[in-house]
């Protein structure tokens, strides 16, 4: 199928999103933008959150990881299950009881302004970098397989995509995203299922036969029992649990949608329904990875892990049947994570940094400020995508998990300390703890796996012998976020004192 025809489907998809945005944003205001007037349907939120959680990185990187890591990623998914239960039955009741618009307002009420600003700032840093890394990966695929053939430069592609996202989120915010995420999740899941069907058919078997074939290859191994490995099952499960708590339960983007639901009970139903479907979908992505590697071996296809799925889907064999579905599914996986990120970053900056909800300015003035902030984040995304393009490292999923472990740790420590203790903090030292803890966690991670940083950052650290003597081959994996959170918690304990209040 020609690149021009595939590109026309991309444009048509954008037009459909703009139409949905126009319809849903009518009569919207600041409350609509921030929390959807607390009238969101929990079933739509649950379904739409699947697309937000998975993103384009999951769409290409998780299947690509099967060749080297089997189904080890599902260990993390099992950890997500535990984390989402904590969110549903510990964090959501807290957010609803305090009637929060921004979840970081809790930190101000518990510890003061500095804790509030620190929590919001770490979210802004982590979400801005993580979302643009995901955006870069998908834009790069579109560029390599479609737009380069049409002579469209990468910088123009990035500009147009961000402009489109800006247009359909500018007015409606969360109120609009609830519906566009539902549409996009549908596109992604339909594309996933149809792609699996066609590839199984090309292998000349059925689902059970394909499962047997990838089992024979050893791809379906879920649990890694090597204690020293970064993918050891307890590391992945515990790390996955705290990644879910931090990157969903302490993340304004994800919680902004949850607290837009009418009441706590519906929000909890949303959370657990989303969890059940997400586990199934992640298994399907891993299954897809297994059959992709099977098909590639029969056809003599070689490609980098992140390029395997698009290489096969857009090959001459499949382009007429699943090429269009792959492209639609890919951009459907991209936009829920990016549009939600820009909207939540706007909400967080306006409420937590600027204090717009406490301002005595008129509704019109508040809206003007919000639109300026929204536009500024779109510009920031544009710049960061170009930075990732200059770095040009395709193993984005490794980077995202590592960066999340560093930046979400202070949030985990702050919320954990607030919920689990009754102590009060020395406000002047909160920022010091929240900066020092991630730096210490980063140092520990560098000592554990210096070769990772040498490869990723092209630095000659000379720490291999020190790493061997200190860690004896032990590699820190996804438990990095827990280590970071514990360091933050310990630092907060040191600068705290007993509360005078009962």
ChimeraX attribute file (.defattr): number of C-alpha atoms within 10 A of each C-alpha:
attribute: neighborCount
match mode: 1-to-1
recipient: residues
	/A:1	16
	/A:2	13
	/A:3	15
	/A:4	13
	/A:5	11
	/A:6	21
	/A:7	17
	/A:8	12
	/A:9	15
	/A:10	16
	/A:11	10
	/A:12	12
	/A:13	17
	/A:14	17
	/A:15	14
	/A:16	13
	/A:17	23
	/A:18	18
	/A:19	13
	/A:20	17
	/A:21	23
	/A:22	16
	/A:23	12
	/A:24	20
	/A:25	21
	/A:26	12
	/A:27	9
	/A:28	16
	/A:29	19
	/A:30	19
	/A:31	17
	/A:32	20
	/A:33	25
	/A:34	25
	/A:35	25
	/A:36	25
	/A:37	18
	/A:38	20
	/A:39	14
	/A:40	23
	/A:41	17
	/A:42	26
	/A:43	18
	/A:44	17
	/A:45	24
	/A:46	26
	/A:47	24
	/A:48	24
	/A:49	26
	/A:50	26
	/A:51	27
	/A:52	25
	/A:53	18
	/A:54	20
	/A:55	25
	/A:56	28
	/A:57	25
	/A:58	22
	/A:59	28
	/A:60	24
	/A:61	24
	/A:62	26
	/A:63	30
	/A:64	26
	/A:65	23
	/A:66	26
	/A:67	18
	/A:68	10
	/A:69	16
	/A:70	25
	/A:71	25
	/A:72	22
	/A:73	23
	/A:74	23
	/A:75	22
	/A:76	23
	/A:77	23
	/A:78	17
	/A:79	23
	/A:80	26
	/A:81	19
	/A:82	18
	/A:83	25
	/A:84	24
	/A:85	18
	/A:86	17
	/A:87	22
	/A:88	22
	/A:89	14
	/A:90	13
	/A:91	20
	/A:92	22
	/A:93	17
	/A:94	17
	/A:95	20
	/A:96	17
	/A:97	10
	/A:98	13
	/A:99	13
	/A:100	15
	/A:101	24
	/A:102	25
	/A:103	28
	/A:104	26
	/A:105	23
	/A:106	21
	/A:107	21
	/A:108	17
	/A:109	13
	/A:110	19
	/A:111	18
	/A:112	17
	/A:113	16
	/A:114	17
	/A:115	27
	/A:116	21
	/A:117	21
	/A:118	23
	/A:119	30
	/A:120	25
	/A:121	20
	/A:122	20
	/A:123	27
	/A:124	22
	/A:125	15
	/A:126	19
	/A:127	27
	/A:128	20
	/A:129	19
	/A:130	21
	/A:131	23
	/A:132	22
	/A:133	24
	/A:134	24
	/A:135	27
	/A:136	26
	/A:137	26
	/A:138	22
	/A:139	22
	/A:140	20
	/A:141	18
	/A:142	22
	/A:143	19
	/A:144	14
	/A:145	17
	/A:146	20
	/A:147	20
	/A:148	14
	/A:149	13
	/A:150	13
	/A:151	9
	/A:152	12
	/A:153	12
	/A:154	18
	/A:155	14
	/A:156	10
	/A:157	16
	/A:158	20
	/A:159	16
	/A:160	11
	/A:161	16
	/A:162	20
	/A:163	15
	/A:164	16
	/A:165	20
	/A:166	19
	/A:167	16
	/A:168	24
	/A:169	25
	/A:170	20
	/A:171	25
	/A:172	27
	/A:173	31
	/A:174	30
	/A:175	28
	/A:176	25
	/A:177	29
	/A:178	26
	/A:179	21
	/A:180	27
	/A:181	29
	/A:182	23
	/A:183	20
	/A:184	28
	/A:185	26
	/A:186	19
	/A:187	22
	/A:188	27
	/A:189	18
	/A:190	16
	/A:191	22
	/A:192	21
	/A:193	14
	/A:194	15
	/A:195	23
	/A:196	21
	/A:197	15
	/A:198	15
	/A:199	22
	/A:200	22
	/A:201	13
	/A:202	13
	/A:203	15
	/A:204	10
	/A:205	13
	/A:206	14
	/A:207	14
	/A:208	9
	/A:209	13
	/A:210	21
	/A:211	19
	/A:212	13
	/A:213	17
	/A:214	20
	/A:215	14
	/A:216	10
	/A:217	15
	/A:218	15
	/A:219	24
	/A:220	21
	/A:221	15
	/A:222	15
	/A:223	18
	/A:224	19
	/A:225	11
	/A:226	12
	/A:227	14
	/A:228	15
	/A:229	15
	/A:230	20
	/A:231	23
	/A:232	20
	/A:233	23
	/A:234	20
	/A:235	25
	/A:236	27
	/A:237	26
	/A:238	22
	/A:239	26
	/A:240	28
	/A:241	26
	/A:242	30
	/A:243	30
	/A:244	25
	/A:245	25
	/A:246	27
	/A:247	26
	/A:248	18
	/A:249	25
	/A:250	22
	/A:251	25
	/A:252	27
	/A:253	28
	/A:254	20
	/A:255	23
	/A:256	25
	/A:257	26
	/A:258	30
	/A:259	28
	/A:260	25
	/A:261	24
	/A:262	17
	/A:263	16
	/A:264	19
	/A:265	15
	/A:266	16
	/A:267	27
	/A:268	22
	/A:269	15
	/A:270	22
	/A:271	24
	/A:272	17
	/A:273	15
	/A:274	21
	/A:275	22
	/A:276	11
	/A:277	13
	/A:278	22
	/A:279	16
	/A:280	11
	/A:281	17
	/A:282	19
	/A:283	17
	/A:284	17
	/A:285	22
	/A:286	26
	/A:287	23
	/A:288	27
	/A:289	29
	/A:290	28
	/A:291	23
	/A:292	26
	/A:293	24
	/A:294	20
	/A:295	17
	/A:296	17
	/A:297	11
	/A:298	9
	/A:299	10
	/A:300	7
	/A:301	13
	/A:302	13
	/A:303	13
	/A:304	12
	/A:305	20
	/A:306	23
	/A:307	17
	/A:308	21
	/A:309	24
	/A:310	21
	/A:311	19
	/A:312	23
	/A:313	23
	/A:314	22
	/A:315	15
	/A:316	12
	/A:317	13
	/A:318	18
	/A:319	19
	/A:320	14
	/A:321	16
	/A:322	24
	/A:323	23
	/A:324	22
	/A:325	21
	/A:326	25
	/A:327	26
	/A:328	22
	/A:329	23
	/A:330	27
	/A:331	23
	/A:332	28
	/A:333	31
	/A:334	29
	/A:335	26
	/A:336	28
	/A:337	28
	/A:338	25
	/A:339	27
	/A:340	26
	/A:341	24
	/A:342	30
	/A:343	26
	/A:344	29
	/A:345	24
	/A:346	27
	/A:347	28
	/A:348	28
	/A:349	22
	/A:350	21
	/A:351	21
	/A:352	25
	/A:353	15
	/A:354	14
	/A:355	11
	/A:356	19
	/A:357	15
	/A:358	9
	/A:359	12
	/A:360	9
	/A:361	11
	/A:362	9
	/A:363	12
	/A:364	11
	/A:365	13
	/A:366	17
	/A:367	17
	/A:368	12
	/A:369	15
	/A:370	22
	/A:371	15
	/A:372	11
	/A:373	19
	/A:374	24
	/A:375	17
	/A:376	14
	/A:377	19
	/A:378	22
	/A:379	14
	/A:380	14
	/A:381	24
	/A:382	20
	/A:383	16
	/A:384	19
	/A:385	25
	/A:386	16
	/A:387	14
	/A:388	19
	/A:389	18
	/A:390	9
	/A:391	11
	/A:392	13
	/A:393	13
	/A:394	19
	/A:395	16
	/A:396	19
	/A:397	20
	/A:398	12
	/A:399	15
	/A:400	19
	/A:401	16
	/A:402	17
	/A:403	20
	/A:404	23
	/A:405	29
	/A:406	25
	/A:407	27
	/A:408	28
	/A:409	30
	/A:410	31
	/A:411	29
	/A:412	26
	/A:413	28
	/A:414	24
	/A:415	21
	/A:416	15
	/A:417	22
	/A:418	20
	/A:419	13
	/A:420	8
	/A:421	11
	/A:422	16
	/A:423	18
	/A:424	20
	/A:425	22
	/A:426	14
	/A:427	15
	/A:428	11
	/A:429	15
	/A:430	21
	/A:431	15
	/A:432	12
	/A:433	21
	/A:434	27
	/A:435	15
	/A:436	16
	/A:437	26
	/A:438	24
	/A:439	15
	/A:440	16
	/A:441	23
	/A:442	19
	/A:443	12
	/A:444	18
	/A:445	21
	/A:446	20
	/A:447	23
	/A:448	24
	/A:449	21
	/A:450	22
	/A:451	19
	/A:452	14
	/A:453	15
	/A:454	15
	/A:455	10
	/A:456	13
	/A:457	11
	/A:458	10
	/A:459	12
	/A:460	11
	/A:461	12
	/A:462	11
	/A:463	15
	/A:464	14
	/A:465	11
	/A:466	13
	/A:467	21
	/A:468	14
	/A:469	10
	/A:470	11
	/A:471	15
	/A:472	12
	/A:473	15
	/A:474	16
	/A:475	21
	/A:476	21
	/A:477	21
	/A:478	26
	/A:479	21
	/A:480	26
	/A:481	30
	/A:482	25
	/A:483	24
	/A:484	29
	/A:485	31
	/A:486	21
	/A:487	22
	/A:488	29
	/A:489	24
	/A:490	16
	/A:491	19
	/A:492	26
	/A:493	15
	/A:494	12
	/A:495	16
	/A:496	17
	/A:497	13
	/A:498	10
	/A:499	11
	/A:500	8
	/A:501	7
	/A:502	4
